[in-house]
């Protein structure tokens, strides 16, 4: 089983309505690839948290693909396609090479795990992402990669102003709700759960179980994070340039 999300990084602030088509193509590709779960980005996410209208368009995109396109009537529409099979093999081969590269940075009984940790500590992943972003931007600026509305088919347009505005009353209501929760919850139960989380954090236990226990005791996300922060400290991004 796997989940797919359309590429938020492909959304542009210029001519934002074009993002509907981008997300549609990406969503269709995901369905053709056999995804079991799909999130479709909203067209205004290049600006801010999406509006209700934009979210509804994203939802309708999935529903139209599912109920009008007919693409879901065949389990594997691309079965037997030479190009798709070749491309799948190519992606798999490159992915395995990348995983081997990460594993080579590790050591001990779990080289993949320690390799990932080493990659985080040395800034390896950060640099890989930054390098890819740099290459992409150079391609766009040199017109080697066409992005409609950015370096091709540009037009003068009015400033997009239909971004989401959240009423401050929502924040005030949430604060009051949190105050009431803290008054009515069992303080001792919360403290016990947080102490068990701290103890688990100091060892090698899977933290998911004590975190779930904390949530069940009605500890807040901040309280849970404070405990882990006291043990692990805070991540400081390394300078890699």
PyMOL commands that set and color helices and strands:
alter all, ss='L'
color gray80, all
select helices_A, chain A and resi 8-10+18-32+52-67+71-73+82-104+111-122+124-141+168-184+187-202+207-216+221-232
alter helices_A, ss='H'
color red, helices_A
select strands_A, chain A and resi 3-5+37-39
alter strands_A, ss='S'
color yellow, strands_A
deselect
rebuild
show_as cartoon
